[in-house]
Amino acid sequence: MAIADIHEDIIKTHILTRLDGRALSVAGCTSSRLQSLCSDQKLWSNICNSIWPSTGDPLVNVAISDFTSGHRSFFSDCISGPNYCKTTTASPSTPPTTQIISSVDLKYHGELIFSKVEFTNTTPSDWFQTSPFRIDLLEPKELVMSPLKISGEDQVLLSDLKTNMTLSWIMIDPTQNRAVNLSSGKPVSVQRNWLTDDVELTFAVVFPSDGSDYVNCNIQITCGVYEGCGELTVSGVSLTVVDIYGKCLSGKDSMVILQGLAVAQRRRWGGAEEERERYNEYIQKRRERNEKMERKERRLDMAFVASGIAMLMAFWSFLMY
């Protein structure tokens, strides 16, 4: 039996619904009939909602409806990352966006433990453009409980979180009708804070900026284990954009970077190990830059001290003679 002999309802209900996003895209390229069936927005909406549960939020759905091909365009933007080889700064002609939407999903062993949609006002103003850019999804004392229980030694726990914790942080730019996933998928770093005893997970994607510098979309997740029952808790979820020196960029500079990432060419995701290697390379370069600055500052300090001593000796010599 040829595919042309199968009723459209059977294809849509029993065949296409079993395909993932990439397979559905390939199927749509085989014939004009399948291309029409594979363009159904309901199919793509279900795929996006299954991968990123937060996209079911009405605010996100309204934003996606303005994309060129709706949920299909959204999927194409978010399933892969921006190309590392291209500049990540927005074009000077790109109009500044007045708002961004963050669609965030945190999973442990594939089970959703945190999901939230956050609206951020980015209207250009003196305060926003000059202040450090930061998005916090939780209040300082807010605690999110999960039904998941964790047990085991500390090193086993950290290793388990590094392997099985996954995060998606999708930034939607309604001005350009584009979206980009700013997360590395899995943590690039997991460590326990010696002061608070919380576990800090870093999800980071490093991109080239103008010249030879790099910027880092740094997402920090703070987790803990609720005493008594061993339940996993989330007490902090934040996003910042930092430069090669580890300095948080201002709202103006961050939005130039984020808008550039939204429209950058896409690449196939290389996996968690590739992201960790790039992050470790970034940390090493940052350490080298900071050490270089410290050496420069020490030389300047020594020069000031030497010149001060020389002036003092010259002054005493003048008084004595």
C-alpha positions as CSV (number, residue, x, y, z in Angstrom):
1,M,0.0,0.0,0.0
2,A,1.4,3.4,-1.0
3,I,1.3,6.4,1.3
4,A,-1.2,8.0,-1.1
5,D,-3.7,5.3,-0.4
6,I,-3.8,6.0,3.3
7,H,-6.5,8.4,4.6
8,E,-5.2,11.7,5.8
9,D,-6.8,11.3,9.3
10,I,-4.9,8.0,9.8
11,I,-1.6,9.6,8.8
12,K,-2.1,12.6,11.1
13,T,-3.5,10.6,14.0
14,H,-1.5,7.3,14.0
15,I,1.7,8.1,12.1
16,L,2.8,11.7,12.4
17,T,2.0,11.9,16.1
18,R,4.6,9.3,16.7
19,L,7.4,11.3,15.1
20,D,9.7,13.7,16.9
21,G,10.5,17.1,15.5
22,R,13.4,16.2,13.3
23,A,11.7,13.2,11.9
24,L,8.6,15.3,11.2
25,S,10.7,17.8,9.4
26,V,12.2,15.1,7.2
27,A,8.9,13.6,6.5
28,G,7.6,16.9,5.3
29,C,10.3,17.0,2.6
30,T,9.2,13.8,0.9
31,S,6.1,15.0,-0.9
32,S,3.8,18.0,-1.2
33,R,1.0,16.0,0.5
34,L,3.1,15.2,3.5
35,Q,4.5,18.7,3.6
36,S,1.0,20.0,4.1
37,L,0.2,17.4,6.7
38,C,3.5,17.9,8.6
39,S,2.9,21.7,8.8
40,D,-0.1,21.2,11.1
41,Q,0.4,23.6,14.0
42,K,-1.2,21.2,16.5
43,L,1.5,18.6,15.8
44,W,4.3,21.1,16.3
45,S,2.6,22.6,19.4
46,N,2.4,19.1,21.0
47,I,6.0,18.4,20.2
48,C,7.1,21.7,21.7
49,N,5.0,21.2,24.8
50,S,6.4,17.7,25.4
51,I,10.0,18.9,25.2
52,W,9.5,22.2,26.9
53,P,6.4,22.1,29.2
54,S,6.5,25.8,29.9
55,T,5.7,26.6,26.3
56,G,2.1,25.6,27.1
57,D,1.7,28.9,28.9
58,P,-0.7,31.3,27.2
59,L,1.9,34.1,27.2
60,V,4.3,31.9,25.2
61,N,1.6,30.7,22.8
62,V,0.6,34.2,21.9
63,A,4.3,35.1,21.2
64,I,4.9,31.9,19.1
65,S,1.7,32.6,17.0
66,D,3.6,35.6,15.5
67,F,6.5,33.5,14.3
68,T,6.8,32.9,10.6
69,S,5.7,29.3,10.8
70,G,4.4,29.3,14.4
71,H,5.5,26.4,16.6
72,R,7.5,24.9,13.7
73,S,9.7,28.0,13.5
74,F,10.0,28.1,17.3
75,F,11.1,24.4,17.4
76,S,13.7,25.1,14.7
77,D,15.1,28.1,16.7
78,C,15.3,26.2,20.0
79,I,16.2,22.6,19.2
80,S,19.7,23.7,18.2
81,G,22.1,26.5,19.4
82,P,23.5,29.6,17.7
83,N,26.6,29.1,15.5
84,Y,29.8,29.6,17.5
85,C,31.6,31.0,14.4
86,K,29.3,34.0,13.9
87,T,29.3,37.2,15.8
88,T,26.7,37.3,18.5
89,T,26.0,41.1,18.5
90,A,22.8,42.4,17.0
91,S,22.9,44.5,13.8
92,P,22.9,48.3,14.4
93,S,19.6,48.5,12.4
94,T,17.9,46.0,14.7
95,P,15.2,47.8,16.8
96,P,15.7,47.4,20.5
97,T,13.1,45.1,22.0
98,T,11.0,46.3,24.9
99,Q,10.3,42.9,26.4
100,I,11.6,39.4,26.5
101,I,10.0,36.2,27.6
102,S,11.9,33.5,29.4
103,S,10.4,30.0,29.2
104,V,12.3,27.8,31.7
105,D,12.1,24.0,32.4
106,L,14.3,22.2,34.9
107,K,14.3,18.4,35.0
108,Y,15.9,15.7,37.0
109,H,16.1,12.2,35.6
110,G,13.7,13.4,32.9
111,E,11.1,14.5,35.5
112,L,10.0,18.1,35.6
113,I,10.8,19.7,39.0
114,F,10.6,23.4,38.1
115,S,8.8,25.2,35.2
116,K,8.2,28.9,34.9
117,V,7.5,31.7,32.3
118,E,8.9,35.1,33.1
119,F,8.2,38.4,31.4
120,T,11.0,40.9,31.6
121,N,10.6,44.6,30.6
122,T,13.6,45.7,28.6
123,T,12.4,49.1,27.6
124,P,15.5,51.3,27.1
125,S,16.0,53.6,30.0
126,D,18.9,55.1,31.9
127,W,18.4,52.7,34.8
128,F,18.1,49.6,32.6
129,Q,20.8,50.3,30.2
130,T,23.4,51.1,32.9
131,S,22.5,48.6,35.6
132,P,23.8,45.0,35.6
133,F,21.5,42.7,33.6
134,R,20.0,39.8,35.7
135,I,16.8,37.8,35.6
136,D,15.8,36.0,38.8
137,L,12.9,33.6,38.7
138,L,12.6,33.1,42.4
139,E,12.4,35.5,45.3
140,P,15.3,35.6,47.8
141,K,13.5,33.4,50.4
142,E,11.3,31.4,47.9
143,L,11.7,27.6,48.0
144,V,10.4,25.2,45.4
145,M,9.8,21.7,46.7
146,S,9.9,18.7,44.4
147,P,8.6,15.1,44.9
148,L,12.1,13.7,44.1
149,K,14.2,12.3,46.9
150,I,18.0,12.2,46.8
151,S,20.2,10.1,49.0
152,G,23.9,9.1,49.0
153,E,27.3,10.4,49.6
154,D,28.2,14.0,48.7
155,Q,30.4,13.1,45.7
156,V,27.8,10.7,44.4
157,L,25.1,13.3,44.7
158,L,27.2,15.9,42.8
159,S,28.0,13.5,40.1
160,D,24.4,12.4,39.8
161,L,23.2,16.0,39.5
162,K,25.8,16.7,36.9
163,T,24.7,13.7,34.8
164,N,20.9,13.8,35.3
165,M,19.9,17.4,35.8
166,T,18.9,19.2,32.6
167,L,17.7,22.7,32.0
168,S,16.2,24.6,29.1
169,W,16.1,28.4,29.2
170,I,14.4,29.7,26.1
171,M,14.5,33.5,25.5
172,I,11.7,34.7,23.2
173,D,12.2,38.1,21.4
174,P,8.7,39.3,20.3
175,T,10.3,42.2,18.4
176,Q,12.2,39.9,16.0
177,N,9.8,36.9,16.4
178,R,12.7,34.6,17.2
179,A,13.7,32.5,20.1
180,V,17.0,31.0,21.4
181,N,17.9,28.4,24.0
182,L,20.5,29.9,26.3
183,S,21.2,26.7,28.3
184,S,24.0,24.1,27.9
185,G,21.4,21.4,28.5
186,K,23.4,19.7,31.3
187,P,25.5,21.5,34.0
188,V,29.0,22.6,33.0
189,S,29.8,22.8,36.7
190,V,28.4,21.4,39.9
191,Q,29.8,22.3,43.3
192,R,28.8,22.7,46.9
193,N,28.9,26.2,48.4
194,W,31.1,25.9,51.5
195,L,29.3,28.7,53.3
196,T,25.6,27.8,52.7
197,D,26.1,24.1,52.0
198,D,23.8,24.5,49.0
199,V,24.6,22.8,45.7
200,E,25.3,25.3,42.9
201,L,24.8,24.1,39.3
202,T,26.1,26.2,36.4
203,F,24.5,26.0,32.9
204,A,26.6,28.1,30.6
205,V,27.0,28.7,26.9
206,V,30.0,30.7,25.7
207,F,29.9,32.6,22.5
208,P,32.4,34.8,20.6
209,S,31.7,38.5,20.7
210,D,33.3,41.4,18.8
211,G,37.0,41.0,18.3
212,S,38.6,38.1,20.2
213,D,36.6,38.4,23.4
214,Y,34.0,36.0,24.6
215,V,30.7,36.3,26.5
216,N,29.0,33.8,28.7
217,C,25.3,33.3,29.1
218,N,25.5,32.1,32.7
219,I,22.6,30.4,34.4
220,Q,22.9,29.6,38.1
221,I,20.7,27.0,39.8
222,T,20.8,26.7,43.6
223,C,19.6,23.4,45.0
224,G,19.4,21.8,48.4
225,V,18.1,18.7,50.1
226,Y,15.2,19.2,52.5
227,E,16.3,17.7,55.9
228,G,14.3,14.8,57.2
229,C,12.7,13.6,54.0
230,G,15.6,14.1,51.6
231,E,13.5,16.0,49.0
232,L,15.3,18.0,46.4
233,T,14.6,21.8,46.6
234,V,15.3,24.7,44.3
235,S,16.0,28.1,45.9
236,G,17.6,30.0,43.1
237,V,17.3,30.3,39.3
238,S,19.0,33.2,37.6
239,L,20.5,34.4,34.3
240,T,23.3,36.8,33.7
241,V,25.5,37.7,30.8
242,V,29.2,38.1,31.7
243,D,32.3,39.1,29.8
244,I,35.7,37.5,29.7
245,Y,36.6,39.0,33.0
246,G,33.6,37.6,34.8
247,K,31.9,41.0,35.0
248,C,28.1,41.1,34.6
249,L,27.2,43.2,31.5
250,S,24.8,46.1,31.6
251,G,21.2,45.9,30.3
252,K,22.2,47.7,27.1
253,D,25.2,45.4,26.3
254,S,23.3,42.3,27.4
255,M,20.4,43.0,25.1
256,V,22.7,43.6,22.1
257,I,24.2,40.1,22.8
258,L,20.8,38.4,23.4
259,Q,19.2,39.9,20.3
260,G,22.2,38.8,18.2
261,L,21.9,35.2,19.5
262,A,18.2,35.1,18.6
263,V,18.9,35.7,14.9
264,A,22.3,34.0,14.6
265,Q,22.7,31.0,12.3
266,R,21.9,27.7,14.1
267,R,24.2,24.7,14.6
268,R,23.7,21.1,15.6
269,W,24.1,20.8,19.4
270,G,27.4,19.0,20.2
271,G,26.3,17.7,23.6
272,A,27.1,18.4,27.2
273,E,30.8,17.6,26.9
274,E,31.4,20.1,24.1
275,E,29.7,22.8,26.2
276,R,31.8,21.9,29.3
277,E,35.0,22.1,27.2
278,R,34.1,25.5,25.9
279,Y,33.2,26.7,29.4
280,N,36.5,25.4,30.9
281,E,38.4,27.1,28.1
282,Y,36.5,30.3,28.9
283,I,37.3,30.0,32.6
284,Q,41.0,29.4,31.8
285,K,41.1,32.5,29.5
286,R,39.3,34.5,32.2
287,R,41.8,33.4,34.8
288,E,44.7,34.3,32.5
289,R,43.2,37.8,31.8
290,N,42.6,38.4,35.5
291,E,46.2,37.4,36.3
292,K,47.5,39.6,33.6
293,M,45.6,42.6,35.0
294,E,46.8,41.8,38.5
295,R,50.4,41.8,37.3
296,K,49.9,45.1,35.5
297,E,48.3,46.6,38.6
298,R,51.3,45.4,40.7
299,R,53.7,46.9,38.3
300,L,51.8,50.2,38.4
301,D,51.8,50.1,42.2
302,M,55.5,49.4,42.4
303,A,56.1,52.3,39.9
304,F,54.0,54.7,42.1
305,V,55.9,53.5,45.2
306,A,59.3,53.9,43.5
307,S,58.3,57.4,42.2
308,G,57.1,58.3,45.7
309,I,60.3,57.2,47.3
310,A,62.3,59.1,44.7
311,M,60.4,62.3,45.3
312,L,60.7,61.9,49.1
313,M,64.5,61.4,48.8
314,A,64.7,64.4,46.4
315,F,62.8,66.5,48.9
316,W,65.1,65.5,51.9
317,S,68.1,66.1,49.8
318,F,66.8,69.6,49.0
319,L,66.2,70.3,52.7
320,M,69.7,69.0,53.7
321,Y,71.6,70.9,51.1
